[in-house]
Amino acid sequence: MTAMTQPDPLLTELAGRLGVATEYHDWVGRLTAVPDSTLVTVLGALGVPAGTEADRMAGAAALSRRHWSQPLPPTTVARTGSVPTVWAHVPHGAPAQLWVRLEDGTERHDVRQIDNFSGPYDLDGRLIGEASFELPADLPAGYHRVQLRSAGAPGEPPLAEADAALIITPAWLGLPQRLGSRRVWGLAAQLYSVVSGQSWGFGDLTDLTDLAVWSGSRHDADFLLVNPLHAAEPAPRIEPSPYLPTSRRFSNPLYLRVEAIPEYAGLAKRGRVARLRDEANRVFHDQQIIDRDAAWTAKRRALELVHVVPRSAGRELAYAAYRDREGAALDAFALWCVLAEEHGNDWRDWPRALRRPDSAAVAEFAARRQPRIDFHRWLQWQLDEQLARAQSAATGAGMALGLMTDLAVGVHPYGADAWALQDVLATGVSVGAPPDEFNQLGQNWSQPPWRPDRLAELEYAPFRAVIAAALRHAGGVRIDHIIGLFRLWWIPDGAPPTAGTYVHYDHEALIGIVALEASRAGALVVGEDLGVVAPWVREHLRERGILGTSILWFEHDEWAGGGPLHAEHWREYCLSAVTTHDLPPTAGYLAGEHVRLRESLGLLTRPVAEELAAAAAEQAGWLAELRRVGLLPDPATPVGDEQVIAALYRYLGRTPSRLLALGLPDAVGDRRTQNQPGTSDEYPNWRMPLAGPDGAAMLLEEVFDDPRAAALCAVLGEITTPRPPG
């Protein structure tokens, strides 16, 4: 469809009712129409067939019927201090009584019915009316229930009581009180790449603990931002991207330190474990690459040995408490892991009877595999314990926040969450991004998106569980592509990223739940809001006390010809950094590696000479800005990369941003990017170990003694607020 063609009116109506965009503005501001074929596929993924006019008419009627069949909205979300309104559907003319039951059991009956002039709806020959109610404005934040009781129409039996979710979220989250008005800094690290001499060729939670203690105690860092630690496949081939996990609720046992498990002390075969570790480290040192399959093959064997070591009575109680807390979700995840070990990582290729978690065949399989299922439950318990110890050590070393976890946008289509939550995730489409300045072909992230309608019907329980898990042992969470809580770019299977459209979500509900969970955890939230973002979205996040993200290379002043945005105009409620994992470290960026790499991979849409010239002009603009504010000498004085990098980080200190992040690769002089968007195996994404300026892998122990790292950490310490005494 061309930009001038209008879609079918019925198709437009259906799309509007379900939050599907029929047009959008691209990254250069052009209004672009969405093809009818895309709309049909996306509506089908939302459970509304729309391929023909008859389908569309039937779909519109079904949506109306579904709405009027509901006694109450499935979930009502409001902010503290607001006056929530709730509609109720009852027999036309029948009285209705509505009240609130708070999560502590208290009931509130000070509810007021207000005017509602909607006409009745004929539902199978019965007229259904709609009443509206105002709830009290002083309801506390929490997960509550709305209760409805109504008499039937004359001559009919009374209706049974109905209830539905009422979620009251904090109007403002902001920063934890313990930060006060201070500005703080922290390291940002891709943990798998931070390998120590004891970590099996793959950075683990003990390495995370040591890195936090080093940066917190020696350099006054207040947080350590780490890549998503979400679960991966239980057997090779393991997906290398931490942003394409099999589950976001559970974690990746590759990050376990075997020797840190308490039962390891009682293991008779510790020599066998040492040999397995040595083999994993040998592979790492020989290949100079992060080999997840080799590391997990060795570590899994060691973990199996530790798993069967008898536990003390107290440890058994702790394990039982963990299983009780995680409940059915843990059981389903562990069961999926065992199924994947036996039938392959992609559940869509399993025997048909095993593709539904609620099937009789799956129950029979689970009954026969309990010891192995317990192994995978136990792994998650160990991860929970080691993460708890890492956070405790980080705050014990003086960090105000400690760990800041990273939440991926979604999950792998063949993974555990996609299997267990297949009725909540859309099929036939994938999440991605339209073309933008740095990814001019668009991106397909191969992730099934949440269905907005099903989330509301399930009271957002799956989403709430994901957020709570991310904050369980952390002082903050970074939400990757937080714009996905407002809208996501849905791409029909088999279509290029350019053929997608935006699907809108109830951002008031999703952002509110994030704020509620973070408030209960005493944590802050950072939203990665880079790329194509409507200004009102950033305003909404700021209004709710959610921090944004600023990357120096992306901060342009559009009102002054696109040059560097002066520091005083940056955002205050923001985490600011010089670079990101989707770009080379700063030394590589200064050398133009981001252009040459994309050119070698065929990702440019204009000649490489133009791209290099644009990159040179951008850097010249930033060098001029650094000189303008006195952070670099005049152009006649030569400067090296280290001096420029230090000046760029000092520039962050001129901004009002409350959080500043130092990328660990920048600290040690690494030049290679961890990830090139738009590629998978064309480039070794997410497999580069931390390296020094010479490109040789650098162990964590070397980082602790590296003068370059100490110097750049000192820069961040100088430009942030000193910690209060004690």
C-alpha positions, -999 to 999 in steps of 0.1 A, spaced: 0 0 0 14 35 -8 14 63 16 -16 79 -2 -38 48 0 -64 45 28 -70 11 43 -105 -5 44 -127 13 70 -136 -19 88 -99 -28 90 -91 7 103 -119 4 130 -106 -30 142 -70 -17 143 -81 13 163 -100 -7 188 -70 -30 194 -43 -3 194 -28 -12 161 -13 17 141 -25 21 105 2 48 99 33 61 116 61 86 113 94 71 104 128 82 117 130 111 93 95 123 100 77 109 69 41 98 75 40 61 63 10 40 58 9 4 70 1 -23 44 -32 -40 47 -14 -74 47 5 -63 79 -28 -52 96 -45 -85 88 -16 -105 102 -13 -84 133 -50 -85 140 -50 -122 136 -22 -124 162 -45 -106 185 -72 -132 180 -93 -113 155 -93 -128 119 -96 -99 94 -87 -114 60 -121 -108 45 -149 -83 49 -170 -110 66 -142 -117 90 -139 -80 99 -176 -76 105 -176 -108 127 -145 -95 145 -161 -62 153 -192 -79 166 -172 -103 187 -152 -75 203 -184 -58 213 -199 -89 227 -168 -97 247 -168 -62 262 -205 -63 273 -202 -99 286 -177 -87 313 -193 -77 346 -162 -56 354 -130 -45 335 -105 -73 339 -80 -50 355 -83 -13 366 -51 6 371 -48 40 387 -23 62 404 -22 72 441 -40 104 446 -63 100 416 -100 92 416 -103 59 398 -134 52 378 -148 17 371 -176 6 349 -199 -24 357 -222 -43 334 -255 -54 350 -290 -63 337 -305 -30 324 -323 -12 351 -309 -34 379 -293 -19 410 -256 -25 415 -234 -23 446 -196 -19 443 -169 -17 469 -131 -22 472 -113 -49 491 -77 -39 499 -49 -64 497 -47 -64 536 -83 -74 537 -98 -40 546 -130 -31 528 -138 3 515 -175 11 508 -171 49 502 -177 44 465 -199 68 445 -220 60 415 -217 86 388 -236 93 356 -233 70 327 -254 77 296 -244 46 276 -274 29 261 -281 -8 269 -266 -36 248 -286 -66 236 -267 -97 247 -285 -128 234 -319 -112 240 -310 -97 274 -305 -60 278 -272 -52 296 -267 -17 311 -235 0 321 -230 18 355 -200 39 364 -184 44 399 -158 66 414 -135 50 439 -119 68 469 -89 90 460 -69 79 490 -65 42 482 -29 30 490 -6 16 464 -10 -21 461 -29 -50 444 -65 -48 455 -99 -61 443 -131 -44 431 -162 -63 442 -196 -61 425 -230 -73 436 -261 -68 416 -297 -80 416 -310 -95 385 -336 -79 362 -373 -83 373 -383 -119 373 -346 -132 371 -325 -147 398 -298 -124 413 -264 -123 397 -235 -139 416 -209 -115 429 -181 -106 406 -146 -93 414 -117 -79 394 -82 -66 399 -76 -30 410 -40 -20 409 -31 14 426 4 24 415 27 52 429 22 85 412 59 91 416 88 67 420 119 88 418 152 79 435 156 59 467 158 81 497 192 67 506 207 85 476 195 119 488 204 146 463 237 130 454 248 122 419 263 87 417 283 66 392 287 29 385 303 5 361 284 -11 332 296 -46 324 287 -76 302 293 -102 329 300 -132 306 329 -113 291 345 -106 326 364 -138 330 387 -145 360 411 -173 366 385 -193 385 354 -187 364 353 -216 339 359 -194 308 327 -175 314 322 -145 338 301 -156 368 283 -143 399 315 -145 420 332 -124 394 302 -100 396 306 -99 434 343 -92 432 339 -65 405 312 -48 427 334 -49 458 364 -35 439 345 -6 422 325 1 454 352 -1 480 382 13 460 365 38 437 333 48 454 310 34 427 274 32 439 261 6 414 271 -20 389 249 -23 358 251 -58 344 237 -73 313 205 -95 315 212 -126 335 181 -143 321 179 -181 315 193 -196 283 188 -230 268 197 -260 289 217 -277 261 237 -267 231 234 -247 210 231 -219 236 219 -186 222 247 -161 228 226 -130 231 216 -122 267 188 -101 252 172 -132 236 166 -154 266 145 -185 270 130 -170 302 130 -135 318 117 -147 352 145 -172 358 183 -170 355 211 -186 335 230 -213 355 261 -206 335 266 -177 358 269 -200 389 303 -204 406 303 -241 414 328 -238 442 307 -212 459 278 -236 465 278 -246 502 274 -283 494 306 -282 473 326 -285 506 311 -319 512 318 -332 477 342 -361 475 349 -356 438 364 -321 440 393 -332 419 369 -341 391 353 -306 393 388 -290 392 396 -310 360 363 -299 344 371 -263 353 406 -265 338 392 -279 306 367 -251 303 394 -225 310 417 -242 284 390 -238 257 387 -202 266 424 -194 266 429 -214 233 400 -197 215 401 -163 231 363 -163 227 334 -169 250 322 -204 242 290 -209 261 285 -245 249 319 -256 261 316 -238 294 281 -252 301 290 -287 291 318 -288 317 299 -268 344 267 -288 341 286 -320 348 301 -304 379 268 -291 391 252 -326 387 279 -339 411 272 -312 437 234 -315 433 234 -350 449 255 -340 479 233 -343 510 220 -310 524 217 -301 561 183 -298 577 185 -260 575 195 -261 539 165 -284 531 142 -259 548 157 -230 527 153 -250 495 117 -258 504 110 -222 511 124 -212 477 102 -238 459 71 -226 478 78 -190 469 83 -196 432 55 -221 429 41 -235 397 62 -211 375 94 -227 388 80 -262 382 70 -253 346 104 -238 339 123 -268 352 100 -292 333 106 -273 301 144 -276 307 141 -314 310 119 -316 279 144 -295 260 173 -317 270 155 -347 256 137 -333 226 157 -302 216 156 -266 225 127 -256 202 94 -268 217 77 -262 184 96 -292 170 86 -315 199 61 -343 196 27 -326 193 14 -340 226 42 -322 245 38 -287 230 11 -277 255 22 -274 292 -13 -285 303 -14 -317 283 -18 -352 298 14 -362 280 34 -335 297 20 -345 331 30 -381 324 65 -370 313 69 -349 345 59 -378 367 87 -399 352 114 -372 353 112 -358 389 149 -362 398 160 -343 367 133 -317 371 145 -312 407 180 -306 393 168 -276 373 148 -263 402 179 -266 424 200 -246 399 176 -217 402 178 -218 439 216 -216 437 213 -187 414 189 -169 438 214 -175 467 244 -163 448 227 -132 435 216 -124 470 252 -127 482 264 -105 454 240 -78 462 248 -80 499 285 -78 492 280 -48 469 261 -28 495 284 -40 522 313 -25 502 295 9 504 274 9 472 242 28 477 223 8 450 245 -23 445 235 -43 415 214 -28 387 199 -56 366 189 -54 330 156 -65 317 154 -77 281 125 -67 258 112 -102 254 121 -139 250 131 -164 224 101 -179 204 113 -214 212 120 -209 249 105 -217 282 84 -186 286 71 -189 251 60 -225 259 46 -218 293 29 -185 283 19 -193 247 -16 -181 255 -3 -147 266 22 -141 237 12 -134 202 21 -159 174 28 -152 138 47 -120 145 80 -109 160 92 -78 178 117 -55 163 124 -19 153 118 1 122 147 16 104 166 44 122 198 63 118 221 36 131 201 5 118 189 17 84 174 -17 75 154 -20 107 157 -49 132 139 -81 139 146 -93 174 128 -126 169 107 -123 200 70 -129 204 53 -99 220 29 -98 249 -8 -97 238 -21 -65 255 -56 -80 259 -44 -111 275 -22 -92 300 -52 -73 312 -73 -104 314 -46 -121 336 -43 -90 358 -8 -85 345 4 -114 366 30 -126 341 44 -91 337 44 -85 375 64 -117 380 90 -106 355 95 -72 371 96 -86 407 122 -112 397 144 -84 381 143 -65 414 145 -93 439 183 -88 445 190 -54 430 189 -17 438 177 -8 404 167 -22 370 174 -10 335 145 -18 312 158 -23 277 137 -5 250 113 8 276 93 23 247 80 -13 244 58 -7 274 41 20 253 42 5 218 61 -23 201 70 -28 164 53 -60 154 67 -77 122 47 -105 104 67 -137 102 86 -139 70 83 -101 63 112 -77 65 114 -53 95 102 -25 72 68 -42 68 58 -40 105 36 -17 125 32 -4 160 9 -21 185 1 1 215 0 -11 251 -16 3 282 15 22 293 -3 36 323 -7 0 336 27 -13 326 47 17 338 26 19 369 33 -18 378 70 -12 373 69 18 396 49 -2 422 73 -32 422 103 -9 423 88 11 452 83 -21 472 119 -31 465 133 3 474 149 5 439 151 29 410 142 23 374 162 33 343 144 32 310 165 27 278 146 53 257 170 57 228 159 56 191 126 69 177 108 82 208 78 106 209 86 135 232 55 128 253 68 94 262 99 109 278 77 134 295 55 106 309 85 87 322 98 118 339 64 125 354 64 90 369 100 93 383 115 68 358 150 78 346 158 79 310 191 71 292 215 94 274 244 82 253 268 110 245 271 102 208 234 104 204 229 137 222 224 163 194 210 198 195 184 197 167 178 234 171 215 242 164 222 222 133 225 188 150 258 195 168 265 183 203 239 191 229 255 213 255 259 196 288 236 220 307 207 209 285 209 172 292 183 156 313 186 154 351 165 122 356 188 102 335 215 76 334 242 91 311 271 73 295 295 79 266 287 47 247 266 15 248 270 -22 241 256 -18 206 285 5 196 322 -1 199 339 10 231 349 46 229 384 39 216 370 19 187 343 45 181 369 72 178 387 51 152 355 47 131 350 10 139 312 14 140 313 24 103 338 -1 90 321 -30 108 287 -21 94 302 -17 59 319 -51 61 286 -67 70 266 -49 43 245 -29 68 250 6 53 225 22 30 248 49 17 285 48 6 311 41 32 329 73 24 298 93 33 294 74 65 331 79 75 328 116 66 297 119 88 314 101 116 345 123 113 323 154 113 305 142 144 337 136 163 351 169 152 320 185 167 325 168 200 362 176 201 353 212 195 328 211 223 353 195 247 377 224 238 350 249 243 344 239 278 381 236 286 383 198 288 408 195 259 437 219 249 435 239 216 437 220 183 474 228 180 482 205 209 481 168 201 460 146 223 458 108 225 428 86 228 431 82 266 430 119 271 400 123 248 381 94 265 388 109 299 375 143 287 344 127 273 336 112 307 345 145 324 319 161 301 293 139 317 301 156 349 290 189 333 255 176 328 228 175 355 223 137 351 219 119 384 235 86 374 266 82 353 279 49 339 314 40 329 316 11 305 341 -15 317 356 -19 282 363 19 281 380 16 315 405 -9 302 409 4 267 390 -23 248 381 -15 212 358 -42 200 320 -40 201 300 -66 219 271 -66 195 263 -53 161 226 -49 156 212 -65 125 235 -95 127 236 -129 144 265 -152 134 279 -128 108 298 -112 137 307 -129 170 280 -110 190 281 -113 227 311 -136 226 340 -111 229 359 -114 262 370 -82 279 403 -72 263 430 -45 267 441 -21 240 461 -48 223 430 -70 218 443 -98 241 418 -111 266 421 -95 300 413 -114 332 394 -98 360 424 -100 383 443 -78 358 415 -52 358 420 -47 395 456 -38 390 452 -19 357 463 18 360 441 29 331 410 15 348 420 31 381 425 64 364 392 64 346 373 53 377 390 82 395 376 106 369 341 93 376 347 96 413 358 132 409 327 143 389 301 127 413 291 136 448 313 121 475 297 96 498 286 108 532 309 97 560 301 63 575 
